[in-house]
């Protein structure tokens, strides 16, 4: 790729990401007509129309959407290679501010942070454990761990591990009340509700080749996930919880899976997010590499944690 071709691609990506040539020209400090001519030249070189233009809006063609997605990914790879090389010459030091989900942070990040700090003795880490999506830029955080389904945003996200919701109960509860064989059987059981779940009080599970939704009822509804796990351990009923939250109890046998062949409808995951893909500080890159490796094995699936 020569310099002219790279400028054409850069103009195309900027126009798409900023919603038009005027906004792109302001962001890049270039004349909008120049950017437009470069995109026209790119289309001519490729032999395909990439976008439809009007005076008010810009819309990608099907070919343009494919080109944008693949070229954006390729550009990020190139930037990562450059930044990895540059970061190798910069010491990991300073203050690293990280926002963590409260329960996940206490269970799976806080216990291993000392090992991270031991690796980087010139680094100081400040963590904020709270169950809200902080504004990383406005509140001056370098990175955050987030769990769920990420909305489209300008944050750079790295998927660290899946987060699976599952049903579980204590052996004592199942011995006393029986083991449900199908999702519809849950209507006859004490089911513990989590009020922060968007679908509450409905649980949706796969039953063979179809999805079954059950309206649950039981003696407890709470907005605290840890309390939900403890209630299930005490034999109060069946709970729907994330695998990372119930991992220690499942490993110890205090909880057992319920309906393991009927997975809960779920597309959540655990992500590392940070504000920008460009000029990422060495401290943030070091934390990203470390946490990716630390969570790759999903330690909650095979480790017990005691209070």
TAPE-V472956 format. One line per field, one symbol per residue. burial: + if it has 24 or more other ideal C-beta (glycine too) atoms within 12 Angstrom, else -. A space follows every 10 residues. Layout:
# TAPE-V472956
burial: ???
This chain:
# TAPE-V472956
burial: -------+++ +++++++--+ +--++----- -+--++-++- -++------+ +-+----+-+ ---+--++-- ++--+----- --+---+--- -+---+++++ +-++++++++ -++--+---+ --+-+-++-- +-++-+---- ++++++++-+ ----++++++ ++++++++++ --++-----+ --+-++--++ ++++--+--- -++++-+--- -+-+-+-+-+ ++--++++++ +++-++++++ ++++++++++ ---++++++- -+++++-+++ +++++-+--+ ++++++++++ +--++---++ +---+--
